[in-house]
Amino acid sequence: MKKMFLLLTLLQGISAGAAAIAQGQSHHADEDTLKNVQLEEVAVVGQQKGTSISRVNPILTEKISSAGLKKLACCNLAESFENSASVTVGFSDAVSGTRQIRMLGLAGIYTQMLDESRPAMRGLGATYGLAYTPGAWLEGIQISKGTSSVASGYEGITGQINQEFRKPENPDPLFVNAYFNSDLRGELNLASSFEVNPHLSGVALLHVSGDPQQVDVNGDGFADQPQTRQINAASRWLYLFENGAVLHSGVRFLVEDRQGGQVHFDRERDRGDSAKYGSYIVNRSFNAYAKLGLPFGSEGHSSTAIVADYTLHDQRSFFGPKVYNGTEHSLYLNGLLKLELSERHHATFGLGLRGDVYREEYGDGWNPASAGLAAPYLLHENEYVGGLFGEYTFTLDAKLTAIAGLRVDQNNLYGTLLTPRAHLKYSITESLVARASAGRGLHSPNVITDNVWVMASRRELVATEKPKMEDAWTFGLSLTKYIQLDHAEKASVSADVFHTEFTNQLIVDQEVGGNRIAVYNLSGRSYANSYQLDVIFEPVLRFNVFATFRYSDTKVALREMGFVRKPLIDNFKGLLNLSYATKFNRWMFDVTAQINGQSRLPDSRYVAYDDPARDYQDGYSPVYPLFLAQVTKRFRHFDVYVGCENIANYMQENPVISAADPNSSRFNAGVIWGPLMGRKLYVGMRWSLQ
């Protein structure tokens, strides 16, 4: 413990020297100015509901509060969406333990990740990034559907996920979270908020975790999850100037390694032995940022902001005979000017610059000659982007908010990019709100890091043409009804529909035959429709119910298969979360039940399953349930919680195709549609010094 405190002190000292920094401009409706940021802080502290639908944001936004994050263990960001149907989380393959999200029926690469409104988890950092945000560091998450503000860039085809971290002004001088589960995973999180003087305050964060045990419940010889070790440390600072300016800054360091594959694989002894299969991945990253916000004008309703962010990410990895190594330097700069033209009219203008420099190598030990031909199209190219944007907002009392934005970027790889977006929120009555959105979104494709599952297959990865920019339009409509209950608590019912239509998409296709994975640009149509209904209410005091159902229709044109359902995307998800707390929250009980729909499996003519008659005789995965529960006992300064994940112990059978012969061309660990880990019991403790 003494070493932990020394490390926290060191982080505080490092960040103090770097604290020439600033509060940037957020483009969530309740974060636009310094005054609004402070108001939002008060609202978050007082919020008790775990999940809610934002009433004021013109963009449909689901909020998961700190109370919602505590309903389950939430060891990291990937495990924070178990009580949401808007975001579905699954595994990309059965070797690396990589989690991936899906939103509006599409892969998570089309969802923009934000770290307090700064773009995050891009490039090399996107592959494993969901595991690198400890849940104990978060104060809340906002899930925005559809295209968002042009100020955030041209990415985010299906939406945004914004993470809110513990703040320097948090009242806890020390917070400790410890976790341990039945698979022997251990985790320790420390957070310390402190005030240096009335102007300067900071927060130091530390995460240490490990999965030392190899678990093979299904007995196929492959570990159900990789062995991992992670050290993650961050320090964030806030400085308040006399003139009202606000400065935020921070640094973050991360080191993680993970070993997967066959249970008895030893990376030193067995690497190079074709009869044995293992993977080893080492990620190291460093991030530093600075944000400066300055209000001006009448009552400070206008403001200017500057944001700077630098990330270094280094990855070294092998999956059997396949090798991928990469280093990325990424620099992001953004300047904004927000003007209050009148009470009803506001405008935002800005300039954004981004540069991503890569040094990579990819090798396929199975067929080096063909890999040599494919490699130029499979790796990142250095990418530089500069853009201007403008956004106009019209507000009519509390009834109507309309936003129109346009962004023009110059990209060294893809030329001039035009991004128009529009949002409309109209309060039909005081309790009935309608929203509409339309806009263009773009994504610069990264064949390997966007599709890490290709590394967990012996198939040859072949790109016959150079990838183009992925380009799509997303349109959305939603209706939210707020209902006043007898005991003064509010309920809400929200229905939404979204349609995404691609004009170009990079297809990574394992249904082409010949033991290949083909990479090519879309020739035909690709779309995704998403329909969702959310119900949130409190039938009696301290008993909360959250029920949601989402249906997805996602289709794509493939070379061999024609126009078909996109493989490995479930068609629906239903969720029911029940939460009850006794008086003064001394005891809290949370139960979650999920029902997960079918996914189309890659055609068995091209993917030879070990047992085609089991579970997927008709070419579709089965419908399956998941159950989770947690009980929390609160004491004066600490909480103790116990819980169980995957209570019914449901697991995908035979997730590794040809597990007995990893040297076979049939070997494939990338056809994943269900849980890879069985029932898991856990216990944890949260302690706050106040």
Secondary structure, DSSP 8 states (H G I E B T S, - for coil): -HHHHHHHHHHHHHHHHT---------SGGGSSHHHHHHHHHHHHH---SEEE-SS-SS-EEEEEHHHHTTS---BGGGS-TT-SSEEEEES-SSS--EEEEETTEEGGGEEEEETTEEES-GGGGTTGGGGSBGGGEEEEEEEES---GGG-S--SSEEEEEEE--TT-S-SEEEEEEEETT--EEEEEEEEEESSSSEEEEEEEEEEEE-----TT-SSB-SS-EEEEEEEEEEEEEE-TTS-EEEEEEEEEEEEEEEEBTT--TTTTTT-TTS-EEEEEEEEEEEEEEEEEEESGGG-EEEEEEEEEEEEEEEEEETTEEEEEEEEEEEEEEEEEEE-SSSEEEEEEEEEEEEEEEEEEEETT-HHHHHHHHHHHS---EEEEEEEEEEEEEETTTEEEEEEEEEEEETTTEEEEEEEEEEEEEEETTEEEEEEEEEEEE---HHHH-GGGGGB-SEEEE-S----EEEEEEEEEEEEEEE-TTS-EEEEEEEEEEEEEEE-EEEES-SSTTEEEEEE--S-EEEEEEEEEEEEEEETTEEEEEEEEEEEEEEEETTTEEEE-TT--SEEEEEEEEEE-GGGSEEEEEEEEEE---B---TTTS--S-TTSS-TTSB---EEEEEEEEEEE-SSEEEEEEEESTT----S--SBTTT-TTSTT-B-----S-SS--EEEEEEEEEE-
